[in-house]
Amino acid sequence: MNIKALFLSKDKKKELEKELERLVKEDRVKISERLAEAREVARGEDQEDLIMVIEEKHQLEDRINEIRDILLRSKVTKEECKIAADVGSEIVLAHDKNVRIFKLVSPVEVDPSKNRISLESEMGKKLKGLKMGDKVKLNNEDGTELEYRVMYLC
C-alpha cells in the first residue's frame, strides 16, 4: 500500500495533537455518558435522541480516525529558508506595485483567507519549485493574467 506523506508545520501538528487529545479524553467520555442516558430514556418507538447520539458518536470516531491518519502520515516541515518553493515556503511575488504573499501548505492546512495555498492546487503547482527572481503568470483579483517575479522566498 502506498501511503502518501503529508507535510505539516509544527504548529499544525501540535494543533492536531491537541485536538486529538481533547476528542479522546473529553469528548469521548461526554458522548459515552450521553449515549448511556439516551439508552435509558429510549422506549419503544421514541428512539430519536438515541439515534442522534449514535450519529454524533460515529462523527466523533470518524474525526479521531482522520486525525490519527493525518498524524501517522505527517512529516514536519523545517522552518529554514529554502532554495526552491515547497511545502512551508512563504513566497512574496511582485508585479509593478502589486504584491502578493502566499504560503504553500498541505491540503490539511489550506486557508484562502490567510493566503495559505495547497501544494496540490493549480496555483500551488505553479508556485512549487520557484526560486528567487523566477517569474510566474497568475491571475489577479480581476482575473487578468499578470507576470509576477519572486521577490522573497523562505
C-alpha positions in Angstrom: 0.0 0.0 0.0 1.3 3.4 -1.0 0.6 5.9 1.8 1.2 9.5 0.7 3.1 11.6 3.3 1.6 14.9 4.4 3.9 17.8 5.2 2.7 19.9 8.2 4.0 22.9 10.0 5.0 22.3 13.7 2.1 24.5 14.7 -0.5 22.5 12.7 0.9 19.2 14.1 0.6 20.5 17.6 -2.9 21.8 17.0 -4.0 18.3 15.6 -2.3 16.5 18.6 -4.1 18.8 21.0 -7.5 18.3 19.2 -7.0 14.5 19.2 -6.2 14.5 22.9 -9.4 16.6 23.6 -11.5 14.3 21.5 -10.3 11.1 23.1 -10.1 12.3 26.7 -13.0 14.7 26.9 -15.5 14.4 24.1 -15.5 10.5 24.1 -16.3 10.5 27.8 -19.1 13.0 27.3 -20.6 11.2 24.3 -20.5 7.9 26.2 -22.4 9.4 29.1 -25.0 10.9 26.7 -25.3 7.5 25.0 -25.9 5.8 28.3 -28.6 8.4 29.2 -30.2 8.1 25.8 -30.4 4.3 26.0 -32.2 4.6 29.4 -34.7 7.1 28.1 -35.3 5.2 24.8 -38.6 3.4 24.9 -40.3 1.6 22.1 -40.6 3.9 19.1 -39.2 7.0 20.8 -35.6 6.5 20.0 -34.9 9.7 18.1 -32.4 11.0 20.8 -30.6 7.7 20.9 -30.2 7.7 17.1 -28.9 11.3 17.2 -26.3 10.5 19.9 -25.2 7.4 18.0 -24.7 9.5 14.9 -22.7 12.1 16.9 -20.5 9.2 18.2 -19.8 8.0 14.7 -18.8 11.5 13.6 -16.5 11.8 16.7 -14.9 8.5 15.9 -14.5 9.4 12.2 -12.7 12.7 13.2 -10.5 10.8 15.7 -9.5 8.3 12.9 -9.0 11.2 10.4 -6.6 13.0 12.8 -4.7 9.8 13.6 -4.3 9.1 9.9 -3.0 12.6 9.3 -0.6 12.4 12.2 0.6 9.0 11.1 1.4 10.2 7.6 2.7 13.6 8.6 6.2 14.9 8.4 7.0 18.3 9.9 8.4 20.9 7.6 11.6 22.6 8.5 11.4 26.3 9.3 14.6 27.3 7.5 14.7 29.2 4.2 14.6 27.1 1.1 16.3 27.4 -2.3 13.1 26.5 -4.1 9.4 26.9 -3.1 7.9 23.8 -1.4 5.6 23.0 1.5 6.0 25.5 4.2 7.6 28.2 2.0 6.4 31.7 2.2 6.6 33.4 -1.2 6.4 37.1 -2.0 5.5 37.9 -5.6 5.5 41.4 -7.2 4.2 42.8 -10.4 4.9 46.6 -10.5 3.3 47.8 -7.2 1.1 44.8 -6.9 2.5 42.5 -4.2 1.0 39.1 -3.3 2.2 36.9 -0.4 1.4 33.1 -0.3 2.4 30.3 2.0 2.5 26.8 0.4 0.9 24.3 2.8 -0.5 20.7 2.8 -4.2 20.2 1.9 -4.9 19.9 5.6 -3.7 23.5 6.3 -5.4 25.3 3.5 -6.9 28.7 4.4 -7.6 31.0 1.4 -8.4 33.9 3.8 -4.8 33.8 5.0 -3.3 33.0 1.5 -2.3 29.5 2.6 -2.4 27.7 -0.7 -2.3 23.9 -1.1 0.7 22.5 -2.9 -1.8 20.2 -4.7 -3.9 23.1 -6.1 -3.4 24.6 -9.5 -1.8 27.7 -8.1 0.3 25.6 -5.7 1.6 23.6 -8.6 2.6 26.8 -10.4 4.4 28.1 -7.3 6.2 24.9 -6.3 9.9 24.9 -7.3 10.1 28.6 -7.9 13.4 30.3 -6.9 14.3 33.9 -6.1 14.0 36.0 -9.3 11.8 33.5 -11.1 8.7 34.7 -13.0 5.3 33.1 -12.9 2.0 34.1 -14.5 -1.0 34.3 -12.2 -4.5 35.8 -12.4 -5.0 38.9 -10.2 -8.3 39.6 -8.4 -9.9 40.8 -11.6 -9.0 37.6 -13.5 -6.3 39.4 -15.6 -3.2 37.3 -16.0 -0.1 39.1 -14.8 3.6 38.1 -14.7 4.9 38.2 -11.1 8.5 38.0 -10.0 9.6 36.1 -6.9 11.0 38.8 -4.6 11.3 36.8 -1.4 11.3 33.0 -0.5 11.7 31.5 2.8 
